[in-house]
Amino acid sequence: MSKIIVDSIQTTGGTAFGLPAADGAAGSYLSTDGSGALSWAAAASPDKLPPDSHKIVGTVLSGSSRQNIYSTGEWSSSGPWTTYYNSWSDTNSRIQGINMFMGDGYSTSTATTQPYYINDGMHNESRKLEFAHNGRVGHSRKDYFEYDNVTNQYAGIHIRALPVRNTTGTDITRNANVYVSAYDNDYGGAAYYSFVPDATSYSAVTSGSWTDLNTASTSNTDNNFGATSVTFPANKTTILFLASATRYETTYRMKSTNHFYNLNTLFPDTDDLVCDLRMLHALSTARIPSASHTTDTFFNVYPTCAAMYGDR
């Protein structure tokens, strides 16, 4: 076959291409590098995600009405496992927050005495995908109607994640702007965290590190964390987390603010930093059987992402 193609090209005055020495796998096709060298390549699968680009920026959002003990089965002074502070001021709160974000308040099958602590209202969310049109993604002063008149610290919560991949071999430091609502500095606080894995490839990740980027410890108000500086390590996917609480307005009426803004600053017109679409969809869909309600096992989303959408 190689001789036929080469002879045909030479007969018509074209340039001979460098063909692979052996046949490819069934269903593969010839691909060129643009300089005359051909190789076998796998056919694209129709169910693959689009390539990462600064033109596609999305987040995953989970929410809970939370409320309080006025009605049986809702929140009291304890969270899904221990006392929960939405400011993520302690490790136990962060573990519970991540489990709730992933749609499960108490991640093991032994949760016979613990009700679900996420997506517990008719207008709440569980791992909902939201995408930016231009400079902002999320919601601002969104109305919530709760039959429980929540005038104490047990406000509803929202947790949002944005996976950011540094496609270069050099660390990049950029401003990542966020707005969040809070009710108080403990149970109804707000937090802004980053998670950085310990390895560059998804499949090699066995742990990671959390960084407190900003924490709201004010009363019933919206908090503009402004131009918060974040360092994104080379060739890694960092995940930014926003935890916010709903603000009390009046009887049965709440307001919630939870969004990233000035995305043109974080993702300028270049693909050095991109929204990691593989990780975005893993955060939205993945099940992690090894998850624990008392241990930080969030890093498992990386090898799970590799198994679902391919390693890198």
MIBASE-522075 format. One line per 3 residues: their letters; for each residue y negated, x negated, z negated of C-alpha. Coordinates in nm, 2 decimals. Last residue first. Layout:
a> Y,X,Z ~ ...;
end
This chain:
rdg> -1.36,0.32,-3.15 ~ -1.07,0.55,-3.20 ~ -0.99,0.87,-3.02;
yma> -1.09,1.24,-3.07 ~ -0.84,1.38,-3.32 ~ -0.65,1.07,-3.45;
act> -0.97,0.87,-3.46 ~ -1.16,1.15,-3.64 ~ -0.88,1.16,-3.90;
pyv> -0.92,0.79,-3.94 ~ -1.29,0.85,-4.02 ~ -1.26,1.18,-4.22;
nff> -1.05,0.98,-4.47 ~ -1.37,0.82,-4.61 ~ -1.43,1.15,-4.80;
tdt> -1.16,1.07,-5.05 ~ -1.38,1.04,-5.36 ~ -1.14,1.14,-5.63;
ths> -1.12,1.45,-5.86 ~ -1.08,1.73,-5.61 ~ -0.86,1.53,-5.38;
asp> -0.83,1.52,-5.00 ~ -0.49,1.39,-4.87 ~ -0.44,1.69,-4.64;
ira> -0.77,1.62,-4.45 ~ -0.85,1.91,-4.21 ~ -1.09,1.84,-3.94;
tsl> -1.31,2.10,-3.77 ~ -1.68,2.06,-3.83 ~ -1.69,1.71,-3.97;
ahl> -1.45,1.61,-3.69 ~ -1.69,1.77,-3.44 ~ -1.98,1.56,-3.56;
mrl> -1.76,1.25,-3.58 ~ -1.68,1.27,-3.22 ~ -2.04,1.36,-3.13;
dcv> -2.19,1.05,-3.30 ~ -2.56,1.13,-3.28 ~ -2.70,0.82,-3.11;
ldd> -2.88,0.50,-3.22 ~ -2.92,0.23,-2.95 ~ -2.92,0.50,-2.68;
tdp> -3.29,0.50,-2.59 ~ -3.58,0.75,-2.57 ~ -3.63,0.74,-2.95;
flt> -3.36,0.88,-3.19 ~ -3.49,0.84,-3.55 ~ -3.86,0.87,-3.44;
nln> -3.80,1.14,-3.18 ~ -3.60,1.32,-3.46 ~ -3.93,1.38,-3.63;
yfh> -3.76,1.65,-3.84 ~ -3.43,1.69,-4.04 ~ -3.38,2.03,-4.21;
nts> -3.30,2.22,-4.52 ~ -3.54,2.48,-4.65 ~ -3.41,2.80,-4.83;
kmr> -3.60,3.10,-4.96 ~ -3.47,3.36,-5.20 ~ -3.53,3.74,-5.25;
ytt> -3.32,3.95,-5.49 ~ -3.62,4.01,-5.72 ~ -3.89,3.76,-5.62;
eyr> -3.93,3.42,-5.46 ~ -3.65,3.20,-5.61 ~ -3.60,2.89,-5.41;
tas> -3.26,2.80,-5.25 ~ -3.11,2.46,-5.33 ~ -3.08,2.16,-5.10;
alf> -2.82,1.89,-5.03 ~ -2.89,1.67,-4.73 ~ -2.63,1.42,-4.61;
lit> -2.67,1.14,-4.36 ~ -2.35,0.99,-4.21 ~ -2.34,0.63,-4.09;
tkn> -2.12,0.55,-3.79 ~ -2.08,0.18,-3.74 ~ -2.14,-0.08,-3.46;
apf> -2.42,-0.25,-3.65 ~ -2.52,-0.11,-3.99 ~ -2.78,0.18,-4.00;
tvs> -3.06,0.10,-4.24 ~ -3.26,0.41,-4.36 ~ -3.63,0.42,-4.44;
tag> -3.75,0.76,-4.56 ~ -4.05,0.88,-4.37 ~ -4.12,1.21,-4.55;
fnn> -3.92,1.33,-4.85 ~ -4.10,1.66,-4.81 ~ -3.99,1.88,-5.10;
dtn> -4.02,2.26,-5.10 ~ -4.08,2.41,-5.44 ~ -3.93,2.57,-5.76;
sts> -3.93,2.28,-5.99 ~ -3.91,1.90,-5.92 ~ -3.64,1.65,-5.94;
atn> -3.58,1.59,-5.57 ~ -3.37,1.29,-5.50 ~ -3.41,1.03,-5.22;
ldt> -3.20,0.78,-5.03 ~ -2.92,0.76,-5.28 ~ -2.67,0.53,-5.11;
wsg> -2.29,0.59,-5.09 ~ -2.04,0.32,-4.99 ~ -1.72,0.34,-4.80;
stv> -1.34,0.33,-4.82 ~ -1.03,0.27,-4.61 ~ -1.18,0.27,-4.26;
asy> -0.96,0.09,-4.01 ~ -0.89,0.39,-3.79 ~ -1.26,0.47,-3.74;
sta> -1.35,0.12,-3.61 ~ -1.65,-0.05,-3.77 ~ -1.51,-0.09,-4.12;
dpv> -1.63,-0.02,-4.48 ~ -1.78,0.31,-4.40 ~ -2.15,0.40,-4.47;
fsy> -2.24,0.73,-4.64 ~ -2.60,0.82,-4.68 ~ -2.77,1.05,-4.93;
yaa> -3.06,1.29,-4.96 ~ -3.05,1.52,-5.27 ~ -3.19,1.85,-5.40;
ggy> -3.20,2.01,-5.74 ~ -3.07,2.35,-5.85 ~ -2.82,2.25,-6.11;
dnd> -3.04,1.96,-6.23 ~ -3.40,1.90,-6.13 ~ -3.51,2.26,-6.06;
yas> -3.52,2.51,-5.78 ~ -3.52,2.28,-5.48 ~ -3.60,2.31,-5.11;
vyv> -3.55,2.03,-4.86 ~ -3.75,1.86,-4.58 ~ -3.62,1.55,-4.41;
nan> -3.75,1.25,-4.21 ~ -3.52,0.96,-4.11 ~ -3.73,0.64,-4.06;
rti> -3.55,0.35,-3.89 ~ -3.37,0.03,-3.98 ~ -3.12,-0.10,-3.72;
dtg> -2.84,-0.35,-3.79 ~ -2.74,-0.56,-3.49 ~ -2.43,-0.54,-3.27;
ttn> -2.55,-0.22,-3.10 ~ -2.41,0.13,-3.07 ~ -2.54,0.24,-3.42;
rvp> -2.39,0.58,-3.47 ~ -2.56,0.85,-3.67 ~ -2.36,1.14,-3.82;
lar> -2.59,1.42,-3.95 ~ -2.46,1.63,-4.24 ~ -2.60,1.94,-4.41;
ihi> -2.53,2.08,-4.76 ~ -2.69,2.41,-4.86 ~ -2.71,2.56,-5.21;
gay> -2.77,2.89,-5.39 ~ -2.96,2.87,-5.72 ~ -2.80,2.84,-6.06;
qnt> -3.11,2.72,-6.24 ~ -3.23,3.06,-6.37 ~ -3.40,3.35,-6.20;
vnd> -3.11,3.46,-5.98 ~ -3.13,3.83,-5.95 ~ -2.77,3.89,-5.83;
yef> -2.80,4.12,-5.53 ~ -2.89,3.82,-5.32 ~ -3.11,3.84,-5.01;
ydk> -3.18,3.51,-4.83 ~ -3.48,3.43,-4.62 ~ -3.51,3.09,-4.45;
rsh> -3.81,2.89,-4.56 ~ -3.73,2.62,-4.30 ~ -3.40,2.58,-4.12;
gvr> -3.21,2.30,-3.95 ~ -3.27,2.06,-3.66 ~ -3.61,1.93,-3.56;
gnh> -3.78,1.71,-3.30 ~ -3.66,1.86,-2.97 ~ -3.39,2.12,-2.92;
afe> -3.18,2.02,-3.21 ~ -2.82,2.14,-3.26 ~ -2.65,2.34,-3.53;
lkr> -2.27,2.34,-3.59 ~ -2.15,2.54,-3.89 ~ -1.91,2.38,-4.14;
sen> -1.91,2.70,-4.36 ~ -2.22,2.91,-4.36 ~ -2.36,3.19,-4.57;
hmg> -2.49,3.53,-4.46 ~ -2.22,3.75,-4.60 ~ -2.20,3.53,-4.92;
dni> -1.92,3.31,-5.05 ~ -1.93,3.04,-4.77 ~ -1.86,2.78,-5.04;
yyp> -1.74,2.79,-5.40 ~ -1.40,2.95,-5.35 ~ -1.25,3.07,-5.68;
qtt> -1.10,2.83,-5.94 ~ -0.82,2.94,-6.17 ~ -0.53,2.89,-5.94;
ats> -0.67,2.58,-5.78 ~ -0.34,2.40,-5.78 ~ -0.33,2.39,-5.40;
tsy> -0.58,2.10,-5.40 ~ -0.93,2.10,-5.25 ~ -1.13,2.28,-5.51;
gdg> -1.45,2.40,-5.35 ~ -1.32,2.39,-5.00 ~ -1.53,2.42,-4.69;
mfm> -1.59,2.05,-4.61 ~ -1.94,2.08,-4.76 ~ -1.78,2.22,-5.08;
nig> -1.55,1.91,-5.10 ~ -1.85,1.69,-5.03 ~ -2.05,1.86,-5.31;
qir> -1.76,1.84,-5.56 ~ -1.73,1.46,-5.50 ~ -2.11,1.43,-5.53;
snt> -2.12,1.62,-5.86 ~ -1.85,1.39,-6.00 ~ -2.03,1.08,-5.90;
dsw> -2.35,1.17,-6.09 ~ -2.70,1.27,-5.99 ~ -2.58,1.47,-5.69;
sny> -2.92,1.66,-5.71 ~ -2.70,1.97,-5.67 ~ -2.57,1.91,-6.02;
ytt> -2.22,2.04,-6.08 ~ -2.05,2.06,-6.42 ~ -1.68,1.99,-6.36;
wpg> -1.42,2.09,-6.10 ~ -1.55,2.38,-5.88 ~ -1.88,2.38,-6.07;
sss> -1.94,2.46,-6.43 ~ -2.23,2.63,-6.61 ~ -2.14,2.96,-6.45;
weg> -2.09,3.03,-6.08 ~ -1.93,3.35,-5.94 ~ -1.60,3.50,-6.01;
tsy> -1.71,3.79,-6.23 ~ -2.07,3.89,-6.16 ~ -2.37,3.79,-6.38;
inq> -2.21,3.44,-6.41 ~ -2.44,3.28,-6.15 ~ -2.57,3.28,-5.79;
rss> -2.37,3.03,-5.58 ~ -2.48,3.18,-5.26 ~ -2.30,2.89,-5.09;
gsl> -2.38,2.70,-4.77 ~ -2.23,2.46,-4.52 ~ -2.41,2.29,-4.23;
vtg> -2.30,2.04,-3.96 ~ -2.56,1.86,-3.76 ~ -2.64,1.80,-3.39;
vik> -2.84,1.56,-3.17 ~ -2.77,1.55,-2.80 ~ -3.03,1.37,-2.59;
hsd> -2.99,1.04,-2.79 ~ -2.65,1.03,-2.62 ~ -2.28,1.03,-2.70;
ppl> -2.05,1.11,-2.42 ~ -1.94,1.47,-2.38 ~ -1.63,1.57,-2.58;
kdp> -1.29,1.57,-2.42 ~ -1.11,1.90,-2.34 ~ -1.11,1.85,-1.96;
saa> -0.92,1.53,-1.99 ~ -1.05,1.25,-1.77 ~ -0.78,1.08,-1.56;
aaw> -0.66,0.75,-1.69 ~ -0.78,0.44,-1.50 ~ -0.61,0.20,-1.27;
sla> -0.81,-0.10,-1.16 ~ -1.03,-0.20,-0.87 ~ -1.26,-0.50,-0.84;
gsg> -1.52,-0.49,-0.56 ~ -1.83,-0.53,-0.77 ~ -1.90,-0.17,-0.88;
dts> -1.63,-0.19,-1.15 ~ -1.41,0.04,-0.94 ~ -1.16,0.30,-1.06;
lys> -0.83,0.38,-0.89 ~ -0.65,0.69,-1.04 ~ -0.40,0.77,-1.31;
gaa> -0.17,1.07,-1.29 ~ 0.15,0.87,-1.35 ~ 0.08,0.53,-1.49;
gda> -0.05,0.25,-1.26 ~ 0.13,0.05,-1.00 ~ 0.11,-0.33,-1.02;
apl> -0.10,-0.61,-0.87 ~ -0.43,-0.42,-0.90 ~ -0.64,-0.42,-0.58;
gfa> -0.93,-0.66,-0.52 ~ -1.13,-0.49,-0.25 ~ -1.17,-0.62,0.10;
tgg> -1.52,-0.58,0.25 ~ -1.57,-0.36,0.56 ~ -1.57,-0.44,0.93;
ttq> -1.35,-0.14,1.03 ~ -1.05,-0.36,1.08 ~ -1.11,-0.54,0.75;
isd> -1.11,-0.21,0.55 ~ -0.79,-0.09,0.72 ~ -0.61,-0.42,0.67;
vii> -0.70,-0.42,0.30 ~ -0.58,-0.06,0.25 ~ -0.26,-0.11,0.44;
ksm> -0.19,-0.44,0.27 ~ -0.24,-0.29,-0.08 ~ 0.00,0.00,0.00;
end
